[in-house]
């Protein structure tokens, strides 16, 4: 589905699709151990471990309530359901069916950017595919060929057009979850077919988008939690091209516990330690219920985790089976989420940095 192209006063904003449902092919125990012995995550208990705990605090939060601009009013409706909570984060996605999608539908991008500009404490989070078709079930060999083309700059112009549109429409400070869930198998924008090329391509896209005057984009590296098709550390493209280290975290697999989600290889604890070593915040662009039904304990523990770590933002996926407001399958979890988030004032914006002193004589 695509909306009609309208002419807005400033030339409008962005096209998006439905949120992803995390999936992947878990590796065997042998493969897990081999991966763990060969990348940047230290074995549990190794020293020194960075300090990751913070005193309890509010973080900017929101929800994925739908991709098109027509869903924007749902943010206010959900905030009202939460006792007029200050939902500071709007989360949406580019569809990724074609390169035109990746360049951004002006009307949609414009209206989401207007929502962002209405309050200086708000964040706009935009999922941007790296390859198209992003959900085309392409074989690994074809993905590898596309990644190689990306590293040669064949797709640069599409990301350049997107960056120019965002800046022109007031979305120059958008948080971009580029190639989200790259460690899985769901999307064409995945890493496993050629991790070296994937990292080089990420770096190229970030360089292209940062070249646009007026941009202040933040790039969020957002794998699935845990060891999916490939350890996400093997896909990490470098501290200079990553601003936030995110993680999509659903309560899966079936029978899993929150403690296991913390301690599993490439889980929540590994994420926050990996980020702390690099001086970067974490995020949770997608989280919610999935494989264990109505699970209020997961909700309670997840919110507490986000409030006690250096979390840049969090957005629950609010449709069935994951969410609480638009999904009536999870009444106990919805009650807990509502209790925890109701009336939240959100996060207090950090003060603007003082201007750097000028050398004497200027």
Buried (B, 14 or more C-beta within 10 A) or exposed (E): EEEEEEEBEEBBBBBBBEBBBBBBEEBEEEBBEEBBEEBEBBEEEEEEEEEBEEEEEBBBBBBBBBBBBEBBEBBEEBBEBBEEBBBBBBBBBBBBBBBBBBBBBBBBBBBBBBBBBEEEEBBBBBBBBBBBBBBEEBEEEBBBBBBBBBBEEEBBEBBBBBBBBBBBBBBBBBBBBBBBBBBBBBBBBBBBBBBEBBBBBBBBBBEBBEEBEEBEBBBBBBBBBBBBBBBBBBBBBEEEBBBBBBBBBBBBEEEBEBEEBBEBBBBBBBBBBBBBBEEBBBBBBBBBBBEBEBBBBBBBBBBEBBBBBBBBBBBBBBBBBBBBBBBEBBEEBBBBBBBBBEEBEBBEEEEEEEEEEEEEEE
